[in-house]
Amino acid sequence: MLKNTPTGYGLVTIIIHWLSAIAVIGLFSVGYWMVELTYYSSWYQTAPHLHKSVGLLLLGLTLLRFVWRTISHAPSPLSNHLPWEKRAAKWAHTALYTLMLLIMCSGIMISTADGRDIWIFDWFAVPFPDAFIDDQADTAGVIHQYLAYSLMGLVVLHAAGAIKHHVIDKDNTLKRMLLPSRISK
């Protein structure tokens, strides 16, 4: 039940998927909210710290996801999926991962532009190189924002596709990401 099978996802993949989904939606929500905070808000320092901490943990989880995919390959697409749906799914997943990594890299560039390390929940600091472009924090901030909006648009399409498969096509696409696959003997 831990590893993927040819017909379904295993528990590890399912947990990584849903933890990532919660983190991405939570990070976007907090990011959207915290840019409006004033210096006098009690959350002015706390919200960015939490955002960075969760963001770096998501980076670690995403890297773990890539390693896990080499150990436990994704199941085959369902037989009722049309060729264009298979291509769209492959494109969407590649775009999701690419956007996530670019967002995390731009977030790191924002946070380290002044030469400071990034602390994860005051547990430990993660060192990164100092700024290497002019106005790094501002430039990376604009990139971070627009990539985040793009990611959320793609997340909505991803969720809509899963719901379409469940409600209209009445297939197991969504169920495979909710219940771990068992190897049938």
Order of alpha helices (4+ residues) and beta strands (2+ residues): alpha-alpha-alpha-beta-beta-alpha-alpha
